[in-house]
Amino acid sequence: MSNIDISREAVFSQGKPNQQASAATPLLLADLGWSLEEAQETRARLLSLEEDWEAPGMEAYDNL
């Protein structure tokens, strides 16, 4: 099982700075029981949501 960091910080730090990064403990693939392929596929699917996720006002959902 691979220990690739798929935390929000790791995902969004690739290619641009993440202004909302937290000091959360990284979530490891071994913790989830996911294969590397499953993690890569999931990340690729979620990247299409990045623009909406980072849109102004979306931080309100952090408080739910």
C-alpha positions as CSV (number, residue, x, y, z in Angstrom):
1,M,0.0,0.0,0.0
2,S,1.4,3.4,-1.0
3,N,1.7,6.4,1.4
4,I,0.9,9.1,-1.1
5,D,-0.3,12.3,0.5
6,I,-3.8,13.2,-0.9
7,S,-4.5,15.9,1.7
8,R,-6.1,19.1,0.5
9,E,-2.8,20.8,0.9
10,A,-1.0,18.3,-1.3
11,V,-3.6,18.3,-4.0
12,F,-4.0,22.0,-4.3
13,S,-0.4,22.9,-3.8
14,Q,0.6,21.4,-7.2
15,G,1.0,24.3,-9.6
16,K,-0.3,27.1,-7.4
17,P,-0.2,28.3,-3.8
18,N,-3.1,27.3,-1.6
19,Q,-4.1,30.3,0.6
20,Q,-6.5,28.2,2.7
21,A,-4.1,25.3,3.6
22,S,-4.5,24.1,7.1
23,A,-2.2,22.3,9.5
24,A,-4.3,19.1,9.3
25,T,-2.6,15.7,9.4
26,P,-2.1,14.3,5.9
27,L,-4.5,11.6,4.9
28,L,-2.6,8.6,3.5
29,L,-3.8,6.1,1.0
30,A,-3.0,3.3,3.5
31,D,-5.4,5.0,6.0
32,L,-8.2,4.8,3.4
33,G,-7.4,1.3,2.0
34,W,-7.3,2.8,-1.5
35,S,-4.9,1.7,-4.3
36,L,-2.8,4.3,-6.0
37,E,-5.0,4.0,-9.1
38,E,-8.1,4.6,-7.1
39,A,-6.6,7.8,-5.6
40,Q,-5.4,9.1,-9.0
41,E,-8.8,8.5,-10.6
42,T,-10.6,10.2,-7.7
43,R,-8.3,13.1,-7.8
44,A,-8.7,13.5,-11.6
45,R,-12.5,13.5,-11.2
46,L,-12.4,16.1,-8.4
47,L,-10.1,18.5,-10.3
48,S,-13.0,19.4,-12.5
49,L,-14.7,21.0,-9.4
50,E,-11.7,23.1,-8.4
51,E,-12.9,26.3,-10.0
52,D,-16.3,26.1,-8.3
53,W,-14.7,25.0,-5.0
54,E,-12.3,28.0,-5.0
55,A,-15.0,30.6,-6.0
56,P,-15.6,33.6,-3.8
57,G,-18.1,32.9,-1.1
58,M,-17.6,29.1,-1.0
59,E,-15.7,29.4,2.3
60,A,-19.2,29.6,3.9
61,Y,-19.6,25.9,3.4
62,D,-16.5,25.3,5.6
63,N,-18.7,26.3,8.6
64,L,-21.5,23.8,8.0
